[in-house]
Amino acid sequence: IQSTITLNNGTVIPQIGLGVFQTPDGDVTVNAVQTALEAGYRHIDTAMIYRNEASVGEGIRRSSVPRGDIFLTTKLWNDDIRVHRAKDAFQESLDRLGVDYVDLYLIHWPADGWQRAWDDMQEIYASGRAKTIGVSNFHEHHLDELLSNSDVTPAADQIESSPQFPNQALIDAVHAKGIAVEAWSPLGGTGGNLLSSPDLARIGAKYGKSPAQVVIRWHIQRGVVVLPKSTHADRIRQNLDVFDFMLSDEDMARVSALATGVRNGSDPDDFAF
Ligand code: A2P
């Protein structure tokens, strides 16, 4: 049975979602989404800048899963934040996805102008076309600024987290504010070498699980939402098959000990795109 987390407005989010960053638009994305939904996923995480929203929508429609059973996230891109076109950008995302609401709409990065975008997102939320709203790549200081100027607490902050860069202090700070954490690049990202770690193989062997399954389970037990990406049907299925075992405290610590302190992506205080 899949685990869920209840967000701060009562909305329930499945703890594993299919990530589609760098999943090419067209059949690859359509098939990944359809495969995931038919394998039991009920949560898909995309973004305008992934340029595959239309294919995500197509994958949803080709599956036999009703829209209402699916938790769908997309994100407002930096260029739209900077020129204050959150509402138009949101409508364009809905149109590409072919849906009349999303379950979660996120500010993708704290780009200049995000404060005004957050005001627009509160209006979108009030309209019911986004069931929840949140942020991504926000540090604690961004959240503090937002919270002192907002009526709505973000439901989630989607940030980089993997065994190599657990980001645990930020996770703890975000949780303390009643905000859920979602982990991007949870498996160390594309081109990473995390999954070839002999430590993960050794731990996995004890439970009859792969390194990827160990890492996904580690995220689940830390109470974060985890968004593994794969374009391969067997891996998509495997990545959801993590609810029949539990890592011991010792093994949780062994996974956490893989931390290098090196990010896979950009520091939100330092990004330039
Ligand atoms: P692929 O899409 O070719 O399967 P992240 O989710 O951290 O961004 O990392 C995803 C990377 O890990 C992708 O390169 C993906 O490649 C690979 N990956 C995803 N699931 C698995 C798995 N179960 N076993 C091995 N590699 C995986």
Residues whose N, C-alpha, C, O or C-beta is under 5 A from the ligand:
A	BS01	A2P	S185 P186 L187 G188 G189 T190 G191 A212 L227 P228 K229 S230 T231 H232 R235 Q238
